[in-house]
Amino acid sequence: MGKGVAYLVAAIAGVVVVGWVAINLLQALVGALAYLIVGAVVVGGGVYLYGKAKRAVAPGTRTQRRIEAAARTYRMRNR
């Protein structure tokens, strides 16, 4: 009878330890995944904004023509 109780207690302790290790490992993996997701969102947003800004000042756009006109005016004024 004593051996059966000892095996039962050992089995329960083993399940608890394995569960504790699994929970800690899962938390670490989810934390790393969260960092990866946040990093990907930040990098993706930066690429998106860079592309948008680059297209806004592309040759032939209204913004580019305004910049060129202002530069011409500035050069003429400072002769």
Phi, psi and omega in degrees: 000319181295324179293320180298317179294320179297316178295321179296315179296319179296320179295317179295318178296321178297317179296320179296315180296315179296320177296318179297316179296318180296318180295316178297318178295318179296319178298319179295317180294318179294321177297316178295320179296321178296317177298319179296319180295314180298317178299317179295321179295318180294314180295316179298319177296320178296317178296319179298313181293322177298314179297319179295317180293322180293319178292329182291332183251017181293156179301136178092351178277162181301319181297317180295319178296322179294320179296316180295320179295319179295322179294318177298315180298317181296317180295319180294322182290330184260024178289000000 
